Amino acid sequence: MKIRQLLAIIFGTTIIYRAYKEIYESIFFEAFIWTLLIIIGATLLSISIFKDYKNYKQNKKLINFSSSFSIVGFTLITMAILIKTELNFDKPTLIDAYYADDIGGLYIDFKTDGSYIFASTAIGCSNYSYGTYKISGNRITLNKIPDGYITSCHLEIITNENGKESFMKEISGSNFTFTVKEDNR
């Protein structure tokens, strides 16, 4: 196996792994990491194409482009993962609520298609969990409890006395009170 092919596989698995991790978490240095990976990938692809073309001129076999095709293939898979993740976040919102404390907070975004994204944020980092929900009047039932913060699958939207502000609380469980930022019911 050529060293370029081995480097292409190592690079490809690294970027696919990083894209997959982005589905469930984001970190403060994410832009730096992706910039570094793009520079390394572009350099590796340029060198690969140059050397593969040189070998192709001698042998006239398309197999000489295997490392270049591998890098392009891994890049396309990574782009598909990132686009799918972004499209998931960009779905229309039905109800959007948050709970903020001193160093971070919790965020839950109920999408119109019956799915939700639950985010736990702290300084520079976010962890995401996903699920589905059913809504009946002011009650929301989650298919599973998001990781580690709320303790019940049953939430209720409460509007205060003046009717201008809404909150979301667990029907039974922890004392988190989410402020409803957007309600498109």
C-alpha positions, 0 to 999 in steps of 0.5 A: 500500500502506498504511503499516500493511500495510507495517509488518505485513509487516516485523513479520511477517517479523521474528518468523518469521525470529526463530522460525526462527533459534530452531530452530538457535540460542538467545541470552542475550537471547532473552527480552528480544527476544521481550518487545520483539517482543510489545509491538511486535506488540500495539501494532501490532495494536491500532492496526491493528484500531482504524484498520481498523475505522474504515475498515470502518465507512465502506466496509463492505469486509473488505479494510479489515482486511488489515493486522490479518489479516496480523499475526494470520496472521504471529503464527499462523505464528510460533507454529506454528514455535515449538511445533514446535521445542518439541515436537521438544525434548520428545520422549522421550529414549533416551540423553542425554549431555554434555561440559562444559568451562570456558566451555560444552560439548557436549550430545547427546540421542538421542530414541526416534524415531531422531532426535537434537539436538546442542547446542554451548553457550557462555556465554549461547549455544547452537547446535543441529544435528539428525539421525538415528541407528541404534543397535546394542548399544553402538554409535551411528551418526549419519547426519551429523557434527554441526557442527565438534566431533566428527569421526566418525559412530560413537560407542560407549557404555562402562560403567566397571568399577563399572557405575554410570557410562557414557561415550560416545566416538567410535570413531575421531576426537577425544578428546571423552568424553561423560558419559551422563546418562540411558540408557533403552535 
